[in-house]
Amino acid sequence: MDQSEMHPSRWGDPARARALPEDARGMVELVFGTDDRPAVEPVPLAPPALDAAVLAELEKVVGAGHVRTDDETRRLRTRGKSTPDLLRARSGDLSDAPDAVVRPADHDEVAAVLALAVEHHLAVVPFGGGTSVTGGLVARREGFAGVFSLDLVRMKRLISVDHTSMTAVLEPGLRGPEAEELLAAEGVTIGHYPQSWEYASIGGFAATRSSGQSSAGYGRFDALVVGLTVATPRGRLDLGTAPANAAGPDLRQLFLGSEGAFGVITAVTVRVRRRPKVTAYEGWRWPSFADGAAALRTLAQSGLMPTVLRLSDEAETALNLADPGAIGGAAATGCLMITGYEGEPAAVEAKRAAVTAVLSGLGGTAAGTAPGEKWSSGRFDAPYLRDSMLDAGVLVETLETATFWSNVERLYADVKAALTGALGDPAIVLCHISHVYETGCSLYFTVAAKEADDPLAQWQVAKAAASDAMIAAGATITHHHAVGTDHKPWFAREIGPLGVSVLRAVKADLDPTGILNPGVLVP
């Protein structure tokens, strides 16, 4: 397996997988007991449903060797990386495997492949990095002659950099590190670092309205996008001709967050910045989650936003989740806030001094640079810890939401109660504020519970309870994980019947035969 590919039933690079540290394992045994799960041998997939003539037509478009039907390649393009996805794969269930993996090289080949899909009524699942955690890569098969993964792995060019306007045009298959490496040679950066950054793609960032861990300073990915090129079954769209306009509704917003259901993004134009010369991360301690949240709100509303700004609640702080390698160590008290700064030395020092003055004045206790540096060095490691917990028979999953500041306390309490009530005892529910705005913030929950006999059903009950609580509290069903198939029922409640009707109308116009990611996003 290529080292750039994720394992079919685990997260990330298999070489980085590791057993639970002894201290952490002791904690897990104390709280949950352990039930080490044996490795599952890969099972043969069902034969591809596509006949040889159709496969030959596809290969004529994308070239010899770029239509793959072997089991290994199809396994690697089956579902995403939610805990339910991993549990199904670990049980040997790869029933959602595509019939083929098709790898176009450019926009024209994408358009030609879509035309063939319409002609033969084949469902198309656009694939970037495979990091979806909401069922966004599980197309509905019923009513179609077959399903194929439209793998954008060959579309990895940095097309151009405009150093005057500070924009860059990138192809969608570039993964986070690949894009940053190419941009670094030009002296610029996007600055977008979600936890999935090592494997997620530029096209995926756009198609899911991704938010990165440095969004406080750089902004959400959708806010960084100034232009898109999209292939649809109806034709090509080139969107974004100016930094801002009043030329009607912004059609880019139809495709930002569309999850491949309206079209395939083939190029993304983003704002870039000069690469930072210095970075600094540090920690702050707060007596309570409410105190820390009030401090975050003060910073956001005073315009003093560091590049990174996040706050763990008491339970997450006690478990040292800012440092995954230290889980199970000495428990910390209060709540840990992480602040981070990037940029020119003078600007960083000025911002850091101003933030320090505000946080000190609000009662925060400076914890030095060690907590922030530990968080920074381990911030992409948490999914590997989830695998280790699943290996020990402990269900681990995350979910997130967002609301206005005046509603944070209610939302936090209601979702935590819903999860605790659905999972029973023992269960651990942790939370941190992951993204901050002048008007509100995102709450990111992590859940751990002893696996039941049917862990999929166990999680579905808990997920439904938490989702019901979010909608009942007037919050969004997702801040940055997207809709996929998992969130559709609650998404419909969030936008209402008329909103659903509008989305269905867009789908019907852009994709009249419904081949694009059927069953995803649109209620």
NUDRENVO-729474 format. One record per residue (C-alpha): residue number from 1; residue in one letter; chain; x, y, z. Coordinates in steps of 0.02 Angstrom, whole numbers, padded with zeros to 5 digits. Example, Ala and Ser with C-alpha at 12.3 -4.5 7.8 and 13.67 -1.06 7.14 Angstrom:
% residues 2
PT   pos   code   unit        x        y        z
PT     1      A      A    00615   -00225    00390
PT     2      S      A    00684   -00053    00357
This chain:
% residues 523
PT   pos   code   unit        x        y        z
PT     1      M      A    00000    00000    00000
PT     2      D      A    00065    00173   -00046
PT     3      Q      A    00121    00269    00109
PT     4      S      A    00013    00415    00056
PT     5      E      A   -00141    00303    00070
PT     6      M      A   -00238    00272    00230
PT     7      H      A   -00271    00096    00291
PT     8      P      A   -00447    00035    00244
PT     9      S      A   -00498    00007    00425
PT    10      R      A   -00385    00129    00518
PT    11      W      A   -00331    00311    00511
PT    12      G      A   -00176    00372    00422
PT    13      D      A   -00008    00292    00396
PT    14      P      A   -00003    00112    00466
PT    15      A      A    00178    00141    00515
PT    16      R      A    00122    00273    00640
PT    17      A      A   -00006    00161    00725
PT    18      R      A    00039    00116    00904
PT    19      A      A   -00033    00027    01052
PT    20      L      A   -00101    00127    01198
PT    21      P      A    00037    00191    01312
PT    22      E      A    00044    00093    01475
PT    23      D      A   -00023    00237    01580
PT    24      A      A   -00166    00263    01460
PT    25      R      A   -00204    00078    01451
PT    26      G      A   -00212    00072    01640
PT    27      M      A   -00338    00213    01640
PT    28      V      A   -00442    00128    01506
PT    29      E      A   -00443   -00035    01602
PT    30      L      A   -00494    00056    01760
PT    31      V      A   -00640    00147    01679
PT    32      F      A   -00699    00027    01545
PT    33      G      A   -00605   -00136    01562
PT    34      T      A   -00526   -00197    01401
PT    35      D      A   -00578   -00319    01267
PT    36      D      A   -00438   -00327    01141
PT    37      R      A   -00508   -00351    00967
PT    38      P      A   -00422   -00467    00843
PT    39      A      A   -00368   -00402    00676
PT    40      V      A   -00490   -00441    00535
PT    41      E      A   -00421   -00516    00376
PT    42      P      A   -00476   -00429    00216
PT    43      V      A   -00624   -00513    00133
PT    44      P      A   -00645   -00526   -00055
PT    45      L      A   -00756   -00392   -00129
PT    46      A      A   -00906   -00424   -00239
PT    47      P      A   -00859   -00424   -00423
PT    48      P      A   -00875   -00254   -00507
PT    49      A      A   -01048   -00221   -00578
PT    50      L      A   -00979   -00124   -00727
PT    51      D      A   -00961   -00223   -00886
PT    52      A      A   -00801   -00228   -00989
PT    53      A      A   -00868   -00112   -01125
PT    54      V      A   -00907    00027   -01001
PT    55      L      A   -00738    00007   -00916
PT    56      A      A   -00655    00019   -01086
PT    57      E      A   -00747    00180   -01125
PT    58      L      A   -00691    00255   -00960
PT    59      E      A   -00512    00201   -00991
PT    60      K      A   -00517    00280   -01163
PT    61      V      A   -00552    00447   -01077
PT    62      V      A   -00427    00440   -00933
PT    63      G      A   -00293    00329   -01009
PT    64      A      A   -00228    00154   -00985
PT    65      G      A   -00203    00103   -00805
PT    66      H      A   -00312    00240   -00733
PT    67      V      A   -00470    00136   -00715
PT    68      R      A   -00441    00014   -00572
PT    69      T      A   -00552   -00130   -00522
PT    70      D      A   -00434   -00230   -00409
PT    71      D      A   -00490   -00265   -00232
PT    72      E      A   -00350   -00168   -00145
PT    73      T      A   -00384   -00005   -00238
PT    74      R      A   -00572   -00022   -00215
PT    75      R      A   -00550   -00054   -00027
PT    76      L      A   -00449    00106   -00012
PT    77      R      A   -00594    00204   -00088
PT    78      T      A   -00731    00128    00020
PT    79      R      A   -00818    00248    00140
PT    80      G      A   -00728    00376    00249
PT    81      K      A   -00654    00375    00424
PT    82      S      A   -00797    00397    00547
PT    83      T      A   -00803    00272    00689
PT    84      P      A   -00953    00184    00607
PT    85      D      A   -00852    00174    00445
PT    86      L      A   -00706    00095    00538
PT    87      L      A   -00817   -00024    00637
PT    88      R      A   -00896   -00087    00475
PT    89      A      A   -00726   -00110    00394
PT    90      R      A   -00657   -00197    00549
PT    91      S      A   -00803   -00319    00544
PT    92      G      A   -00764   -00360    00362
PT    93      D      A   -00911   -00261    00292
PT    94      L      A   -00850   -00173    00134
PT    95      S      A   -01017   -00184    00045
PT    96      D      A   -01007   -00001   -00006
PT    97      A      A   -00849   -00029   -00109
PT    98      P      A   -00857    00056   -00279
PT    99      D      A   -00858   -00051   -00435
PT   100      A      A   -00709    00044   -00504
PT   101      V      A   -00591    00185   -00463
PT   102      V      A   -00572    00311   -00606
PT   103      R      A   -00429    00437   -00603
PT   104      P      A   -00445    00585   -00722
PT   105      A      A   -00298    00701   -00752
PT   106      D      A   -00385    00868   -00783
PT   107      H      A   -00550    00961   -00798
PT   108      D      A   -00587    00900   -00973
PT   109      E      A   -00565    00719   -00923
PT   110      V      A   -00679    00746   -00772
PT   111      A      A   -00811    00820   -00887
PT   112      A      A   -00796    00675   -01009
PT   113      V      A   -00809    00547   -00868
PT   114      L      A   -00967    00633   -00803
PT   115      A      A   -01042    00624   -00978
PT   116      L      A   -01010    00437   -00983
PT   117      A      A   -01086    00418   -00811
PT   118      V      A   -01244    00506   -00871
PT   119      E      A   -01250    00399   -01028
PT   120      H      A   -01234    00235   -00932
PT   121      H      A   -01323    00294   -00774
PT   122      L      A   -01177    00266   -00657
PT   123      A      A   -01165    00344   -00485
PT   124      V      A   -01008    00449   -00460
PT   125      V      A   -00923    00476   -00292
PT   126      P      A   -00792    00617   -00300
PT   127      F      A   -00644    00567   -00191
PT   128      G      A   -00507    00681   -00123
PT   129      G      A   -00423    00619    00036
PT   130      G      A   -00555    00501    00105
PT   131      T      A   -00565    00587    00275
PT   132      S      A   -00755    00610    00281
PT   133      V      A   -00830    00571    00452
PT   134      T      A   -01014    00593    00406
PT   135      G      A   -01046    00462    00273
PT   136      G      A   -01002    00581    00133
PT   137      L      A   -00923    00444    00025
PT   138      V      A   -01066    00319    00031
PT   139      A      A   -01171    00344   -00125
PT   140      R      A   -01342    00265   -00146
PT   141      R      A   -01324    00118   -00266
PT   142      E      A   -01509    00081   -00295
PT   143      G      A   -01570    00131   -00467
PT   144      F      A   -01396    00143   -00543
PT   145      A      A   -01304    00024   -00658
PT   146      G      A   -01149    00040   -00549
PT   147      V      A   -01047    00155   -00437
PT   148      F      A   -00872    00219   -00464
PT   149      S      A   -00753    00325   -00363
PT   150      L      A   -00695    00479   -00457
PT   151      D      A   -00523    00485   -00381
PT   152      L      A   -00440    00656   -00404
PT   153      V      A   -00268    00594   -00351
PT   154      R      A   -00188    00638   -00519
PT   155      M      A   -00248    00820   -00512
PT   156      K      A   -00108    00889   -00403
PT   157      R      A   -00040    01043   -00487
PT   158      L      A   -00009    01215   -00416
PT   159      I      A   -00073    01304   -00571
PT   160      S      A   -00018    01481   -00528
PT   161      V      A    00025    01605   -00391
PT   162      D      A   -00019    01789   -00407
PT   163      H      A    00104    01874   -00290
PT   164      T      A    00026    02044   -00322
PT   165      S      A   -00152    01994   -00278
PT   166      M      A   -00092    01859   -00155
PT   167      T      A   -00195    01718   -00229
PT   168      A      A   -00153    01543   -00288
PT   169      V      A   -00243    01422   -00403
PT   170      L      A   -00231    01239   -00352
PT   171      E      A   -00301    01077   -00417
PT   172      P      A   -00418    00981   -00302
PT   173      G      A   -00318    00821   -00275
PT   174      L      A   -00176    00907   -00183
PT   175      R      A   -00172    00851   -00002
PT   176      G      A   -00134    00976    00135
PT   177      P      A    00054    00943    00151
PT   178      E      A    00076    00934   -00038
PT   179      A      A   -00009    01101   -00064
PT   180      E      A    00092    01185    00073
PT   181      E      A    00255    01115    00005
PT   182      L      A    00220    01186   -00168
PT   183      L      A    00166    01353   -00096
PT   184      A      A    00317    01360    00019
PT   185      A      A    00428    01364   -00135
PT   186      E      A    00336    01524   -00180
PT   187      G      A    00356    01595   -00004
PT   188      V      A    00170    01587    00036
PT   189      T      A    00047    01481    00136
PT   190      I      A   -00139    01447    00147
PT   191      G      A   -00128    01421    00335
PT   192      H      A   -00268    01293    00338
PT   193      Y      A   -00233    01151    00460
PT   194      P      A   -00383    01044    00509
PT   195      Q      A   -00345    00885    00607
PT   196      S      A   -00365    00790    00442
PT   197      W      A   -00235    00902    00358
PT   198      E      A   -00109    00764    00322
PT   199      Y      A   -00233    00670    00212
PT   200      A      A   -00375    00788    00167
PT   201      S      A   -00372    00874   -00003
PT   202      I      A   -00393    01050   -00069
PT   203      G      A   -00553    00999   -00158
PT   204      G      A   -00617    00916    00000
PT   205      F      A   -00582    01071    00103
PT   206      A      A   -00691    01171   -00016
PT   207      A      A   -00827    01040   -00038
PT   208      T      A   -00853    01022    00150
PT   209      R      A   -00828    01203    00208
PT   210      S      A   -00681    01148    00314
PT   211      S      A   -00618    01243    00466
PT   212      G      A   -00436    01228    00518
PT   213      Q      A   -00354    01236    00688
PT   214      S      A   -00280    01404    00639
PT   215      S      A   -00445    01476    00580
PT   216      A      A   -00444    01611    00714
PT   217      G      A   -00300    01692    00621
PT   218      Y      A   -00318    01633    00441
PT   219      G      A   -00506    01605    00427
PT   220      R      A   -00612    01456    00375
PT   221      F      A   -00570    01378    00208
PT   222      D      A   -00730    01440    00127
PT   223      A      A   -00681    01617    00178
PT   224      L      A   -00513    01592    00091
PT   225      V      A   -00589    01536   -00074
PT   226      V      A   -00604    01674   -00204
PT   227      G      A   -00634    01568   -00358
PT   228      L      A   -00689    01395   -00415
PT   229      T      A   -00693    01294   -00575
PT   230      V      A   -00827    01159   -00572
PT   231      A      A   -00874    01018   -00690
PT   232      T      A   -01059    00974   -00688
PT   233      P      A   -01163    00857   -00795
PT   234      R      A   -01236    01015   -00874
PT   235      G      A   -01068    01096   -00913
PT   236      R      A   -00926    01201   -00842
PT   237      L      A   -00937    01343   -00717
PT   238      D      A   -00797    01468   -00685
PT   239      L      A   -00839    01570   -00531
PT   240      G      A   -00749    01715   -00449
PT   241      T      A   -00698    01861   -00559
PT   242      A      A   -00659    01990   -00424
PT   243      P      A   -00619    02000   -00238
PT   244      A      A   -00800    02052   -00206
PT   245      N      A   -00953    02093   -00308
PT   246      A      A   -01138    02132   -00300
PT   247      A      A   -01181    02031   -00455
PT   248      G      A   -01323    01934   -00377
PT   249      P      A   -01308    01790   -00254
PT   250      D      A   -01133    01717   -00240
PT   251      L      A   -01141    01556   -00341
PT   252      R      A   -00977    01497   -00265
PT   253      Q      A   -01078    01461   -00109
PT   254      L      A   -01178    01329   -00202
PT   255      F      A   -01021    01224   -00217
PT   256      L      A   -00932    01267   -00055
PT   257      G      A   -01006    01134    00057
PT   258      S      A   -01092    01040   -00085
PT   259      E      A   -00996    00877   -00053
PT   260      G      A   -00988    00831   -00236
PT   261      A      A   -01177    00823   -00252
PT   262      F      A   -01191    00973   -00371
PT   263      G      A   -01028    00962   -00467
PT   264      V      A   -00845    00913   -00459
PT   265      I      A   -00726    01052   -00408
PT   266      T      A   -00578    01047   -00528
PT   267      A      A   -00483    01204   -00474
PT   268      V      A   -00485    01315   -00320
PT   269      T      A   -00420    01493   -00308
PT   270      V      A   -00376    01540   -00130
PT   271      R      A   -00307    01688   -00036
PT   272      V      A   -00129    01658    00024
PT   273      R      A   -00014    01747    00145
PT   274      R      A    00173    01764    00164
PT   275      R      A    00245    01619    00261
PT   276      P      A    00263    01664    00446
PT   277      K      A    00439    01697    00507
PT   278      V      A    00400    01651    00686
PT   279      T      A    00273    01544    00777
PT   280      A      A    00234    01537    00963
PT   281      Y      A    00111    01430    01060
PT   282      E      A    00068    01439    01243
PT   283      G      A   -00057    01382    01373
PT   284      W      A   -00173    01470    01495
PT   285      R      A   -00269    01399    01643
PT   286      W      A   -00445    01449    01692
PT   287      P      A   -00544    01400    01847
PT   288      S      A   -00693    01341    01744
PT   289      F      A   -00754    01314    01566
PT   290      A      A   -00872    01462    01585
PT   291      D      A   -00728    01576    01638
PT   292      G      A   -00621    01521    01490
PT   293      A      A   -00766    01541    01368
PT   294      A      A   -00797    01717    01429
PT   295      A      A   -00613    01756    01398
PT   296      L      A   -00624    01687    01220
PT   297      R      A   -00776    01795    01187
PT   298      T      A   -00687    01949    01254
PT   299      L      A   -00539    01919    01137
PT   300      A      A   -00650    01889    00986
PT   301      Q      A   -00757    02042    01016
PT   302      S      A   -00609    02155    01048
PT   303      G      A   -00524    02105    00885
PT   304      L      A   -00377    02022    00974
PT   305      M      A   -00380    01853    00890
PT   306      P      A   -00222    01747    00897
PT   307      T      A   -00190    01628    00753
PT   308      V      A   -00243    01480    00862
PT   309      L      A   -00373    01493    01000
PT   310      R      A   -00456    01345    01086
PT   311      L      A   -00517    01295    01258
PT   312      S      A   -00539    01122    01338
PT   313      D      A   -00670    01090    01471
PT   314      E      A   -00625    01019    01641
PT   315      A      A   -00641    00836    01588
PT   316      E      A   -00538    00856    01430
PT   317      T      A   -00406    00955    01524
PT   318      A      A   -00394    00820    01658
PT   319      L      A   -00362    00688    01524
PT   320      N      A   -00222    00789    01444
PT   321      L      A   -00298    00781    01270
PT   322      A      A   -00192    00931    01222
PT   323      D      A   -00049    00804    01231
PT   324      P      A   -00111    00634    01168
PT   325      G      A    00053    00552    01213
PT   326      A      A    00028    00597    01397
PT   327      I      A   -00149    00530    01420
PT   328      G      A   -00161    00438    01584
PT   329      G      A   -00028    00546    01666
PT   330      A      A   -00051    00667    01810
PT   331      A      A   -00222    00749    01800
PT   332      A      A   -00230    00936    01775
PT   333      T      A   -00359    01048    01857
PT   334      G      A   -00466    01187    01787
PT   335      C      A   -00474    01216    01600
PT   336      L      A   -00332    01231    01476
PT   337      M      A   -00332    01363    01340
PT   338      I      A   -00210    01356    01195
PT   339      T      A   -00157    01515    01105
PT   340      G      A   -00045    01522    00954
PT   341      Y      A    00035    01662    00854
PT   342      E      A    00113    01666    00681
PT   343      G      A    00187    01804    00574
PT   344      E      A    00321    01937    00576
PT   345      P      A    00419    01945    00741
PT   346      A      A    00361    02120    00788
PT   347      A      A    00179    02085    00746
PT   348      V      A    00181    01921    00843
PT   349      E      A    00255    02003    00997
PT   350      A      A    00132    02147    00991
PT   351      K      A   -00018    02031    00974
PT   352      R      A    00049    01914    01107
PT   353      A      A    00075    02056    01230
PT   354      A      A   -00099    02126    01200
PT   355      V      A   -00181    01955    01221
PT   356      T      A   -00079    01921    01377
PT   357      A      A   -00137    02084    01455
PT   358      V      A   -00320    02043    01420
PT   359      L      A   -00312    01863    01481
PT   360      S      A   -00214    01910    01638
PT   361      G      A   -00339    02047    01675
PT   362      L      A   -00483    01922    01661
PT   363      G      A   -00407    01804    01788
PT   364      G      A   -00315    01681    01677
PT   365      T      A   -00153    01601    01735
PT   366      A      A   -00012    01590    01610
PT   367      A      A    00049    01410    01594
PT   368      G      A    00202    01443    01487
PT   369      T      A    00244    01377    01316
PT   370      A      A    00251    01191    01356
PT   371      P      A    00063    01155    01342
PT   372      G      A    00049    01248    01178
PT   373      E      A    00204    01165    01104
PT   374      K      A    00141    00992    01156
PT   375      W      A   -00026    01027    01076
PT   376      S      A    00058    01089    00917
PT   377      S      A    00173    00939    00902
PT   378      G      A    00032    00813    00930
PT   379      R      A   -00116    00898    00849
PT   380      F      A   -00131    00773    00706
PT   381      D      A   -00112    00618    00816
PT   382      A      A   -00283    00602    00899
PT   383      P      A   -00359    00490    00762
PT   384      Y      A   -00219    00364    00792
PT   385      L      A   -00269    00361    00976
PT   386      R      A   -00448    00322    00923
PT   387      D      A   -00385    00168    00829
PT   388      S      A   -00291    00111    00984
PT   389      M      A   -00449    00131    01089
PT   390      L      A   -00553    00035    00963
PT   391      D      A   -00422   -00103    00969
PT   392      A      A   -00455   -00112    01157
PT   393      G      A   -00644   -00124    01135
PT   394      V      A   -00681    00058    01178
PT   395      L      A   -00797    00157    01063
PT   396      V      A   -00727    00329    01026
PT   397      E      A   -00808    00459    00916
PT   398      T      A   -00819    00647    00894
PT   399      L      A   -00956    00769    00845
PT   400      E      A   -00968    00956    00836
PT   401      T      A   -01089    01100    00826
PT   402      A      A   -01092    01290    00840
PT   403      T      A   -01202    01423    00914
PT   404      F      A   -01207    01605    00971
PT   405      W      A   -01121    01655    01133
PT   406      S      A   -01285    01682    01224
PT   407      N      A   -01331    01499    01190
PT   408      V      A   -01165    01413    01227
PT   409      E      A   -01202    01363    01407
PT   410      R      A   -01369    01283    01361
PT   411      L      A   -01300    01193    01209
PT   412      Y      A   -01150    01125    01304
PT   413      A      A   -01258    01058    01445
PT   414      D      A   -01394    00985    01333
PT   415      V      A   -01278    00892    01214
PT   416      K      A   -01170    00825    01356
PT   417      A      A   -01326    00764    01447
PT   418      A      A   -01395    00684    01290
PT   419      L      A   -01234    00589    01258
PT   420      T      A   -01214    00535    01438
PT   421      G      A   -01394    00479    01449
PT   422      A      A   -01386    00380    01287
PT   423      L      A   -01221    00294    01323
PT   424      G      A   -01248    00259    01507
PT   425      D      A   -01111    00222    01632
PT   426      P      A   -00966    00208    01609
PT   427      A      A   -00950    00340    01474
PT   428      I      A   -00837    00491    01457
PT   429      V      A   -00894    00649    01369
PT   430      L      A   -00764    00783    01336
PT   431      C      A   -00780    00950    01249
PT   432      H      A   -00676    01094    01186
PT   433      I      A   -00713    01258    01100
PT   434      S      A   -00624    01232    00934
PT   435      H      A   -00665    01390    00835
PT   436      V      A   -00709    01564    00894
PT   437      Y      A   -00803    01709    00814
PT   438      E      A   -00864    01879    00872
PT   439      T      A   -01041    01812    00883
PT   440      G      A   -01015    01633    00941
PT   441      C      A   -00909    01476    00939
PT   442      S      A   -00899    01292    00895
PT   443      L      A   -00913    01154    01025
PT   444      Y      A   -00818    00995    00984
PT   445      F      A   -00864    00839    01086
PT   446      T      A   -00764    00679    01106
PT   447      V      A   -00851    00525    01174
PT   448      A      A   -00781    00363    01243
PT   449      A      A   -00885    00214    01301
PT   450      K      A   -00865    00027    01322
PT   451      E      A   -00916   -00056    01158
PT   452      A      A   -01084   -00144    01168
PT   453      D      A   -01123   -00306    01076
PT   454      D      A   -01182   -00198    00931
PT   455      P      A   -01071   -00043    00935
PT   456      L      A   -01146    00029    00776
PT   457      A      A   -01320    00031    00851
PT   458      Q      A   -01247    00094    01014
PT   459      W      A   -01170    00244    00929
PT   460      Q      A   -01320    00279    00818
PT   461      V      A   -01430    00299    00972
PT   462      A      A   -01305    00419    01052
PT   463      K      A   -01278    00516    00891
PT   464      A      A   -01465    00537    00866
PT   465      A      A   -01488    00598    01046
PT   466      A      A   -01348    00725    01028
PT   467      S      A   -01411    00783    00858
PT   468      D      A   -01588    00804    00926
PT   469      A      A   -01516    00908    01068
PT   470      M      A   -01421    01021    00948
PT   471      I      A   -01573    01059    00842
PT   472      A      A   -01685    01081    00994
PT   473      A      A   -01561    01207    01063
PT   474      G      A   -01564    01306    00901
PT   475      A      A   -01385    01262    00853
PT   476      T      A   -01315    01196    00688
PT   477      I      A   -01300    01010    00657
PT   478      T      A   -01120    01035    00597
PT   479      H      A   -00991    01173    00603
PT   480      H      A   -00856    01090    00498
PT   481      H      A   -00886    00903    00475
PT   482      A      A   -01016    00928    00336
PT   483      V      A   -01182    00839    00309
PT   484      G      A   -01144    00679    00213
PT   485      T      A   -01279    00548    00243
PT   486      D      A   -01267    00546    00433
PT   487      H      A   -01332    00723    00463
PT   488      K      A   -01467    00732    00329
PT   489      P      A   -01620    00710    00441
PT   490      W      A   -01564    00850    00559
PT   491      F      A   -01500    00958    00416
PT   492      A      A   -01677    00954    00344
PT   493      R      A   -01745    01014    00512
PT   494      E      A   -01612    01151    00521
PT   495      I      A   -01651    01229    00351
PT   496      G      A   -01837    01189    00347
PT   497      P      A   -01948    01125    00206
PT   498      L      A   -01921    01275    00093
PT   499      G      A   -01733    01262    00113
PT   500      V      A   -01742    01078    00066
PT   501      S      A   -01845    01123   -00087
PT   502      V      A   -01713    01249   -00144
PT   503      L      A   -01573    01120   -00129
PT   504      R      A   -01675    00992   -00224
PT   505      A      A   -01706    01118   -00362
PT   506      V      A   -01519    01156   -00377
PT   507      K      A   -01481    00970   -00383
PT   508      A      A   -01612    00939   -00516
PT   509      D      A   -01546    01079   -00627
PT   510      L      A   -01360    01043   -00613
PT   511      D      A   -01373    00853   -00604
PT   512      P      A   -01539    00805   -00685
PT   513      T      A   -01503    00618   -00688
PT   514      G      A   -01441    00619   -00508
PT   515      I      A   -01274    00534   -00538
PT   516      L      A   -01169    00643   -00422
PT   517      N      A   -01147    00568   -00249
PT   518      P      A   -01331    00512   -00240
PT   519      G      A   -01400    00507   -00064
PT   520      V      A   -01271    00630    00005
PT   521      L      A   -01313    00805    00069
PT   522      V      A   -01483    00833   -00012
PT   523      P      A   -01626    00777    00102
